[in-house]
Amino acid sequence: MKKSSIWILTTIISITFIALITVQVRYMKDIISLKKDQFDESVQKALHQTSRNLELNETLRYLEADIRKTTGSNDSVLSNAYYKNFRQKVSDKNPSTSPKAMIVWHNRNSIDDATKQMQEAIKNRYVYQKALMDEVVYNIIYTASDKPLSERINFKLFDQDLRTELQNNGINLDYHFVITGQDGSEVYRCPDFNTEGQNYSYSDVLFRNDPSNKVGLVTIHFPEMSGYLYSSIRFLVPALIFTFILVVIFFITVLLIFRQKKYNEMKNDFINNMTHELKTPISSISLAAQMLNDESVPKSQGMIKHLGGVVTEETKRLRYLVEKVLQMSLFEKQSAIIKKTELNLNELVEGIASTFLLRVEHTGGEITPFLEAESADVMVDETHFSNAIFNIFDNAIKYKHPDRPCNIDVKTWNDDKNVYLVISDNGIGIKRENLKKIFDQFYRVHTGNVHNVKGFGLGLAYVKTIVTIHGGTITADSSKRGTSFKISMPLIQS
């Protein structure tokens, strides 16, 4: 599939996922908003009814006080005294002398008389009740509003009434409330009051029909309001989580597709490069064989020796290329056999450096050793580990700066647990954006004007694999002055 097709498909699916998540989030917000509006309306209803009940309770207290004043009775017989007093006042106005239930229905005339007597009694009762209520209303108007709020409100009864009204409106949350005067002074605060949840607070006026300087204000808030609102969308959370997981999996899949496509392109480049590299030794060997088999060509001792040398060198080169590929294929299949032996890292590095000394001196440079590790015994596979260090030295020479001789510094030191090896050169260096990719298979840094460097991008990948298998780590640092590789290996503990 073309990269453009992958991008188009990725864009379409991404837009679809974004739209799906947007719809879900918006739906959740709408549910929360609706729940909040319903809650606000229920709380305001409860507060308004509580405020009205407060005024009704105050009116009832004044009624009871008036009845108590009229009858002189205590609270335990208040109700009976009220009705006795009422009947006495009605008797003074000549009401019917017989209760309704005791009227004897002898004939039509007696029924008419009884009806008239009942109507007269009801009229007299209305006149009395109206006079009684007028007296109470005047008392409330001229005396109640002069009292402070702390005397007019039974706070315990107010709390009970408020809780009942909230429950009647379907709200069973814990709440805290405070009552203040018109001037903002605090009159009462519930004992367990705290400031949590004050973002969701509601207020209502107490004694709203009193003079403006006598009214009160009740403010209520709900500490658990957030949990109450978000509980309404709890069933949508799993859907949102699963959608998010799908989005993550999708982007990981897209990333893997692009990475795989990149690896395929790198492998194609590798195959093309390898084919080109293999053609040269095969052509050289084929040409030497043709010359040896051609009877028309005179074969002197020098020519035979020269052709034999060509075959030998090109065979070595061909074998080296094949071994490079086979090494990485073995590690990809995890079928490489590692035979660890105890070696001294100082001695191993010194031996490898000596084999490169002539090549380095040929460029006019030198290898400078600083083998300062006092403890350098490690358990490694000598062949593979030597090849890994060999690759680092080989790269230092291949990627030398064209305007200066190749100089290589080799340094070792150790601590209680690890021995460290640093191989530094003064070559062309590696750009920072390429530095983190140099250990990837088939990756080759663009070398600009350097066209004589051949390879497949497998050398440093092989080094990384070998060091990791032996329990070590490798890092690289580079600048325009050259590149440095640092290898850390665990010491053999006694």
Beta strands, then each sheet from edge to edge (+ up, - down):
strand 1: 176-181
strand 2: 186-189
strand 3: 201-206
strand 4: 216-221
strand 5: 341-344
strand 6: 367-371
strand 7: 377-380
strand 8: 408-414
strand 9: 418-425
strand 10: 473-479
strand 11: 482-490
sheet 1: 2+ 1- 4+ 3-
sheet 2: 5+ 7-
sheet 3: 6+ 8+ 9- 11+ 10-
end
